[in-house]
Amino acid sequence: MISRALFCGWCAVAPLLVTVTWAQESDTSSPTLPTGSELASPDVHFDRAERASRVGNTQEATTEYARAEGSAHFLLGKIALRRGDLQNTLSHFDIAQAAGADGPEFHYWRGVYELNLAQFLAGQGVVGGLVIGAYTDALDRFDRALDRGSDRPEAWVGKSQAQFSMFRFDEALATLEKGIGRFPDDPYLLGARADIHLNLYTNLRESDAEAARSHWENAVGDYQHITANASDSLTPYQVYAFQKTAEAYQWQEDVDAARDALVAGIERDPAASGLYSSLYGVLSRQERLDELADFLKRIAEENPGVQATPLWYLGFTEHQRQSFGAAIDAYRRSAQANPEYIAGARTQIAEAHVAQGALAQSNDDPEMALSYYLRALDANPEHPSAITGVGSLGALEVAAGNESARRFFAKVTSMYEDHADWWNNYAFFCRETENFEESYRAYRRAIELSPEDARILNDCALIALYHLDRDLDQAEEMFFKAWRNGRAVAEDESQDPAVREEALVTYGDAMENLVRLFIQQNKLDEATDVLDELMTLGQDRPMAENYRRNIAERRSGDGGESDR
């Protein structure tokens, strides 16, 4: 089936929602508005009403005040439509129509509203009568606009879009032919017609090769008509036409012709940034990276005033070639040429260093890998892959049980103190090597950075309870918070099942540790309550019976301790 999603490309370049310039009328009389007339601006109708009121013409004043209000609502309706507020758009337009709005501009905008409504309904999965009804209403409104002498090329495009969306393809093309007859070189009309032809080509190429070929030729002809008239400063229409010409050639698997179309556009206007993205996509998919890099270097060298964009895509190209040093250099030069690229360059430089780190890690060179990951963090301290890379190296050190793990975490946490996972890994290492004071310090730092993490809260309190036997009031608070936060995640159906399962285990651990703490403090009722609730979770808790026996012994005065 041929898709209705036809104009998303061309109309994104020049959407139907365009600014209206109000026509100021010199005639300040208040004649009856004939069919097809526009309301004047709100100020014009208001001034008429004021003059009529001053001379005692109450009926005329009332009429003009209503027209002023209607005109204002017409403007408010267009603003609401710009904002995507379809409900208020309709409300404002209805008031304007009741006040006498019946001109080509009003019906054009009402048609735009109906198109937006139809597309919104279709996007919500609505099918059938409601959507077709909205497209039919749109078609009626654009017809009224054109019948009333609209001088907008967009009215012809809107009408054709409604027709195409109802699968009336020949009618849509005929409408555009009429519009082009009135506006022969209008790029908006030519582009809309070309988009229809290309859409029909892509849908007919398997079933009717001859018809498809004709549509393809017509599409390319229209796109090339637009680009042939391009100046040295391309408009958005013309950039789009170059891109669509390349797309048409790609459908024919003619990569060289697609490349030539985009290269011609870039050489015409090296500042046309959208064409670089398209060219990168065409050549990188074919792994013609050397050719792409050479072209981008040449354009950057020949056009120093606009070199930021070709250098930016040169960075992507060099990265894909795994020439990471060259990629970093290109990103830096791009940012130097245009400060707007600075933030993006930092991210991309970090990406290149992360790639270097991953390569070193795969080559079993953790020291070099760490160096690259830290360089990535220098470029972008919040880069997630760099943070993960350092964490993975630390996890390997911990798993190996090497004393070098202590040096590793001491180094990275001294340089970057605000990553909770690293402190958590360091704390775990210290715990496993029985350096409990250092483990407790590291856990507390991790909590400062991630105060809601149930696992870190539980593990920190565990050190205080089992190994240091101090700060037990704080440990109790942390166990309760770990219980509460872990349960919230475990009960959140939007979370990944594995995350929910881990949270369930975590808050179960916190509850069990609370039982141990309450027994130690001889708070036997509290211990019993928590233990009873813990056992409703259905988890395997081997120590549960020991805790019950310990509680019973304490109640009987024996004072026995549970085993751990």
C-alpha positions in Angstrom: 0.0 0.0 0.0 1.2 3.5 -0.8 1.9 5.5 2.3 0.1 8.7 3.1 3.3 10.0 4.7 4.3 11.9 1.6 4.9 15.5 2.5 6.8 15.0 5.7 10.0 15.8 3.9 9.1 18.7 1.6 6.6 20.3 4.0 9.2 20.1 6.8 11.4 22.4 4.6 8.5 24.7 3.9 5.5 23.8 6.1 2.0 24.9 5.3 2.0 26.9 8.5 3.4 30.2 7.3 3.2 33.7 8.7 0.3 35.9 7.5 0.9 39.6 6.8 -2.3 41.5 7.6 -3.5 43.8 4.8 -4.3 47.3 6.1 -7.4 48.7 4.5 -7.6 52.4 3.7 -11.4 52.3 3.6 -12.7 52.9 7.1 -16.4 52.5 6.3 -18.3 49.5 7.5 -20.0 47.8 4.6 -21.7 44.5 4.8 -19.0 41.8 4.1 -19.8 40.0 0.9 -19.3 36.3 0.5 -15.6 35.5 0.1 -14.4 38.6 2.0 -11.6 38.7 4.6 -11.9 40.3 7.9 -9.5 43.2 8.2 -7.1 43.4 11.1 -8.6 43.7 14.6 -7.4 47.3 14.8 -9.2 48.3 11.7 -12.6 46.9 12.8 -12.1 48.3 16.3 -11.5 51.8 14.9 -14.6 51.5 12.8 -16.6 50.5 15.8 -15.3 53.4 17.8 -16.2 55.9 15.1 -19.7 54.4 14.7 -20.2 54.5 18.4 -19.3 58.1 18.6 -21.9 59.1 16.1 -24.5 56.9 17.8 -24.6 54.2 15.2 -25.1 51.4 17.7 -25.9 48.6 15.2 -22.8 49.3 13.1 -20.6 49.6 16.2 -21.9 46.3 17.5 -21.2 44.6 14.1 -17.6 46.1 14.0 -16.8 45.1 17.5 -17.9 41.5 16.7 -15.7 41.6 13.6 -12.7 42.9 15.6 -13.2 40.1 18.0 -13.5 37.6 15.2 -10.4 38.9 13.5 -8.5 38.6 16.8 -9.7 35.1 17.2 -8.5 34.3 13.7 -5.1 35.4 14.7 -5.2 33.5 18.0 -6.3 30.4 16.0 -3.2 30.6 13.8 -1.0 31.0 16.9 -2.6 28.0 18.5 -2.1 26.0 15.3 1.6 26.9 15.3 1.8 25.5 18.8 0.0 22.3 17.9 -3.1 23.2 20.0 -5.8 21.8 17.7 -8.6 22.2 20.2 -8.1 25.9 20.8 -7.4 26.4 17.1 -10.9 25.2 16.2 -12.5 27.2 18.9 -10.9 30.4 17.7 -11.6 29.7 14.0 -15.3 29.0 14.8 -15.6 32.4 16.4 -13.9 34.1 13.5 -16.2 32.4 11.0 -19.3 33.4 13.0 -18.0 37.0 12.8 -17.9 36.8 9.0 -14.5 35.4 8.1 -15.0 33.9 4.6 -12.0 34.9 2.6 -9.2 32.9 1.0 -6.8 33.3 3.9 -9.4 32.1 6.4 -10.3 29.0 4.4 -6.6 28.3 3.7 -5.8 28.3 7.4 -8.9 26.2 8.2 -7.6 23.7 5.6 -4.3 23.6 7.3 -6.0 22.9 10.5 -8.0 20.0 9.0 -4.8 18.5 7.5 -3.1 18.7 10.9 -6.2 17.1 12.5 -6.2 14.3 10.0 -2.5 13.6 10.5 -2.9 13.7 14.3 -5.8 11.2 14.2 -3.8 8.9 11.9 -0.8 9.2 14.2 -3.0 8.1 17.1 -4.0 5.0 15.3 -7.5 6.2 14.3 -8.6 4.8 11.0 -11.7 5.1 8.8 -14.3 7.8 8.8 -12.8 10.3 11.2 -9.5 10.6 9.3 -11.1 10.6 5.8 -13.6 13.1 7.1 -10.8 15.5 8.2 -9.0 15.1 4.8 -12.3 15.7 3.0 -12.9 18.9 5.1 -9.3 20.0 4.3 -10.0 19.5 0.6 -13.2 21.5 0.8 -11.4 24.4 2.6 -8.5 24.6 0.1 -11.0 24.6 -2.7 -12.8 27.5 -1.1 -9.5 29.3 -0.7 -8.6 28.8 -4.3 -12.2 29.7 -5.5 -11.9 33.0 -3.6 -8.6 33.8 -5.4 -5.9 32.7 -2.9 -2.5 33.7 -4.2 -0.7 31.1 -2.1 1.1 28.3 -3.8 0.7 26.5 -0.5 -3.1 26.3 -1.1 -2.5 24.2 -4.2 0.0 22.0 -2.2 -2.5 21.6 0.6 -5.2 20.5 -1.7 -2.9 18.0 -3.4 -1.8 16.7 0.0 -5.5 16.0 1.0 -6.1 14.3 -2.3 -3.0 12.2 -2.1 -3.8 11.2 1.5 -7.1 9.8 0.2 -5.3 7.9 -2.5 -6.5 10.1 -5.3 -3.1 10.3 -6.9 -4.0 11.5 -10.4 -6.1 14.3 -8.9 -3.2 15.3 -6.7 -0.9 15.6 -9.6 -3.5 17.5 -11.7 -3.9 20.0 -8.8 -0.2 20.6 -8.7 -0.1 21.0 -12.5 -2.7 23.8 -12.2 -0.7 25.4 -9.4 2.5 25.2 -11.5 0.6 26.7 -14.4 0.0 29.7 -12.3 3.3 29.8 -10.5 5.7 28.2 -13.1 8.9 28.2 -11.1 7.7 28.0 -7.6 10.0 25.5 -5.8 7.3 24.5 -3.3 4.9 23.3 -5.9 7.7 21.7 -8.0 9.0 19.9 -4.9 5.6 18.7 -3.9 5.0 17.3 -7.4 8.4 15.7 -7.4 7.7 14.1 -4.0 4.5 12.5 -5.4 6.3 11.1 -8.4 9.2 9.7 -6.3 6.7 8.2 -3.8 4.8 6.5 -6.7 8.0 5.3 -8.2 9.1 3.6 -5.0 5.7 1.9 -4.7 5.4 0.8 -8.3 9.0 -0.2 -9.1 8.3 -3.9 -8.4 4.9 -4.1 -10.0 5.0 -1.7 -13.0 8.5 -0.9 -14.0 7.5 1.2 -17.0 5.2 3.5 -15.0 7.7 3.6 -12.1 10.4 4.7 -14.5 8.2 7.5 -15.8 7.5 8.7 -12.3 11.2 8.6 -11.4 12.2 10.7 -14.5 9.5 13.2 -13.6 10.7 13.4 -10.0 14.3 13.9 -11.0 13.3 16.5 -13.6 11.4 18.6 -11.0 14.2 18.4 -8.5 16.8 19.4 -11.1 14.6 22.3 -12.2 14.8 23.6 -8.7 18.5 23.1 -8.3 19.2 24.5 -11.8 18.0 27.9 -10.6 20.0 27.8 -7.4 22.2 30.7 -6.5 25.4 30.5 -4.5 23.4 30.7 -1.3 21.0 27.8 -1.3 17.5 28.1 0.1 16.1 25.3 2.2 14.0 24.3 -0.9 17.1 23.9 -3.0 19.1 22.0 -0.3 16.2 19.6 -0.1 16.0 19.2 -3.9 19.7 18.3 -4.0 19.1 15.7 -1.3 16.1 14.3 -3.0 17.9 14.1 -6.3 20.6 12.0 -4.6 17.9 9.8 -3.0 16.3 9.2 -6.4 19.6 8.1 -7.8 20.2 5.8 -4.8 16.9 4.1 -5.5 18.5 3.3 -8.9 21.6 2.1 -7.1 23.6 4.8 -8.9 25.9 5.9 -6.0 28.1 8.0 -8.3 25.2 10.0 -9.5 23.9 10.5 -6.0 27.4 11.6 -4.9 27.7 14.0 -7.8 24.3 15.6 -7.0 25.4 16.3 -3.4 28.9 17.4 -4.3 27.4 19.8 -6.8 25.2 21.3 -4.1 28.1 21.6 -1.7 30.4 23.2 -4.2 27.6 25.6 -5.1 27.2 26.6 -1.4 29.8 25.1 1.0 27.7 26.5 3.9 24.8 24.2 3.1 25.3 22.0 6.2 22.5 19.5 5.4 24.2 18.3 2.3 27.3 17.1 4.2 25.1 14.8 6.3 23.6 13.3 3.2 26.9 12.9 1.4 28.4 11.2 4.5 25.5 8.8 4.6 25.8 8.0 0.9 29.6 7.3 0.8 30.0 5.9 4.3 27.4 3.2 3.7 29.5 2.2 0.7 32.7 2.3 2.8 34.1 4.9 0.4 35.7 6.7 3.3 39.0 7.6 1.6 37.1 9.4 -1.2 34.9 11.2 1.4 37.8 12.3 3.5 39.7 13.7 0.6 36.6 15.7 -0.6 36.0 17.1 2.9 39.6 18.1 3.4 39.5 19.9 0.0 36.3 21.8 0.8 37.6 22.8 4.3 40.8 24.1 2.8 39.2 26.0 0.0 36.5 27.6 2.1 38.1 28.6 5.5 35.1 30.8 6.3 32.7 27.8 6.5 35.2 25.0 7.3 33.5 24.0 10.6 30.9 21.8 8.9 33.2 19.9 6.5 35.7 19.4 9.4 32.9 18.1 11.6 32.0 15.4 9.1 35.7 14.7 8.5 35.9 13.8 12.1 33.1 11.3 11.7 34.8 9.9 8.6 38.2 9.5 10.3 36.6 7.9 13.3 34.9 5.4 11.0 38.3 4.7 9.4 39.6 4.2 13.0 42.0 7.1 12.5 41.1 8.3 15.9 43.9 10.9 16.2 42.9 12.5 12.9 39.2 12.4 14.0 40.1 14.3 17.3 42.1 16.8 15.3 39.2 17.4 12.9 36.7 17.9 15.8 39.0 20.4 17.5 39.5 22.4 14.4 35.8 22.4 13.8 35.2 23.8 17.2 37.9 26.4 16.7 36.3 27.5 13.5 32.8 27.8 15.0 32.1 28.0 18.7 28.7 26.4 18.2 30.5 23.1 17.6 32.4 23.2 21.0 29.9 21.1 23.0 29.4 18.6 20.3 33.2 18.4 19.6 33.8 17.5 23.3 31.4 14.7 23.1 32.8 13.4 19.8 36.4 13.7 21.1 35.4 11.7 24.1 33.8 9.1 21.8 37.1 8.8 19.9 39.1 8.3 23.1 36.6 5.7 24.3 37.1 3.8 21.1 40.8 4.0 21.6 40.3 2.7 25.2 38.1 -0.2 24.1 40.7 -1.2 21.4 43.5 -1.1 24.0 41.3 -3.1 26.4 40.7 -5.7 23.8 44.4 -5.9 23.2 44.9 -6.7 26.9 46.5 -3.4 27.7 44.5 -2.0 30.7 47.0 0.7 31.5 46.7 2.2 28.1 43.0 1.7 28.1 42.6 3.6 31.3 44.7 6.4 29.9 42.3 6.8 27.0 39.2 6.6 29.1 40.6 9.3 31.4 41.3 11.5 28.3 37.7 10.9 27.3 36.6 12.2 30.7 38.9 15.2 30.3 37.0 16.1 27.2 33.5 15.3 28.6 33.4 14.5 32.4 29.9 13.0 32.1 30.5 10.8 29.1 28.7 7.5 30.0 30.8 5.2 27.9 34.0 6.6 29.4 32.6 6.2 32.9 31.6 2.6 32.1 35.0 1.9 30.6 36.8 2.9 33.7 34.3 1.0 35.8 34.9 -2.1 33.7 38.6 -1.9 34.3 38.1 -1.4 38.0 35.7 -4.5 38.1 38.5 -6.6 36.5 41.0 -5.4 39.1 38.6 -6.2 41.9 37.8 -9.7 40.4 41.5 -10.4 40.2 41.9 -9.4 43.8 45.1 -7.6 43.1 46.6 -5.0 45.4 46.8 -2.9 42.2 43.1 -2.4 42.5 43.7 -0.2 45.5 46.1 1.9 43.5 43.7 1.9 40.5 40.8 3.3 42.5 42.9 5.7 44.4 44.0 7.1 41.1 40.7 7.4 39.4 38.8 8.6 42.4 41.4 11.3 43.1 41.0 12.6 39.6 37.3 12.3 39.2 35.6 12.3 42.6 31.9 12.3 41.5 31.2 8.8 40.1 29.3 6.7 42.6 30.0 3.4 40.8 33.7 3.8 41.1 33.5 4.5 44.9 31.2 1.6 45.3 33.6 -0.8 43.5 36.5 0.6 45.6 34.4 0.1 48.8 33.7 -3.5 47.8 37.3 -4.2 47.1 38.3 -2.8 50.5 35.6 -4.9 52.1 36.8 -8.1 50.4 40.4 -7.3 51.5 39.2 -6.5 55.1 40.1 -2.9 55.1 36.8 -2.0 56.7 37.5 1.6 57.6 38.5 2.5 54.1 35.5 0.5 52.8 33.2 2.5 55.1 34.7 5.8 53.9 34.3 4.8 50.3 30.7 3.7 50.7 29.8 6.9 52.4 31.3 8.9 49.5 29.3 6.7 47.1 26.1 7.6 49.1 26.9 11.3 48.9 26.9 10.9 45.1 24.0 8.5 44.8 21.9 8.9 47.9 18.9 6.9 46.7 20.8 3.7 45.6 19.4 0.9 47.7 22.3 -1.5 47.3 24.9 1.1 48.3 22.8 2.2 51.3 22.5 -1.5 52.4 26.2 -2.3 51.9 27.4 0.8 53.7 25.2 0.1 56.7 26.4 -3.5 56.7 30.0 -2.4 57.2 28.9 -0.3 60.2 26.9 -3.1 61.7 29.0 -6.2 61.1 32.6 -4.9 61.0 32.8 -1.6 62.8 30.0 -1.9 65.4 29.4 1.9 65.4 27.1 4.5 63.9 24.2 2.0 64.4 21.5 4.7 64.4 22.7 5.8 61.0 22.9 2.2 59.9 19.3 1.7 60.9 18.2 4.7 58.9 20.2 3.4 55.9 18.7 -0.1 56.1 15.2 1.4 56.2 15.9 3.7 53.3 17.3 0.8 51.3 14.2 -1.2 52.1 11.9 1.6 51.0 13.8 2.5 47.9 14.4 -1.0 46.8 10.7 -1.9 47.2 9.7 1.1 45.1 11.9 -0.1 42.2 10.8 -3.7 42.6 7.1 -2.7 42.4 7.6 -0.4 39.4 6.3 -2.3 36.4 8.0 0.1 34.0 11.4 -1.1 35.1 13.3 -3.9 33.4 12.5 -7.3 35.0 16.1 -7.9 35.9 16.3 -4.5 37.6 13.2 -5.3 39.6 14.5 -8.7 40.6 17.8 -7.2 41.8 15.9 -4.5 43.7 13.7 -7.2 45.4 16.9 -9.1 46.6 18.4 -5.8 47.8 15.6 -4.7 49.9 15.2 -8.3 51.3 18.9 -8.0 52.3 18.2 -4.7 54.0 15.3 -6.2 55.9 17.4 -9.2 57.1 20.1 -6.9 58.2 17.6 -4.8 60.1 16.5 -8.0 61.9 20.1 -8.6 62.9 20.5 -5.0 64.1 17.2 -5.1 66.2 18.2 -8.4 67.8 21.6 -7.0 68.7 19.9 -4.0 70.3 17.4 -6.3 72.0 14.4 -4.6 70.1 12.7 -8.0 69.8 9.3 -6.8 68.8 10.7 -4.7 65.9 12.9 -7.6 64.9 9.9 -10.0 64.8 7.8 -7.6 62.8 10.5 -7.1 60.1 11.2 -10.9 60.0 7.6 -11.7 59.6 7.3 -9.3 56.6 10.6 -10.5 55.2 9.3 -14.1 55.0 6.2 -13.0 53.0 8.6 -12.2 50.1 9.1 -15.9 49.3 12.8 -15.6 49.2 15.3 -18.2 50.4 16.6 -16.8 53.7 18.5 -19.6 55.4 19.2 -17.5 58.6 15.5 -16.8 59.2 15.0 -19.8 61.6 18.2 -18.9 63.4 16.9 -15.4 63.9 13.5 -16.7 65.2 15.3 -19.1 67.6 17.6 -16.2 68.8 14.6 -14.0 69.4 12.8 -16.8 71.4 15.9 -17.4 73.5 16.3 -13.7 74.2 12.6 -13.5 75.2 13.1 -16.5 77.6 16.1 -14.8 79.1 18.7 -17.1 77.7 20.4 -14.3 75.7 21.8 -16.5 73.1 23.4 -15.0 69.9 22.5 -16.0 66.4 25.1 -17.3 64.0 26.1 -15.3 60.9 
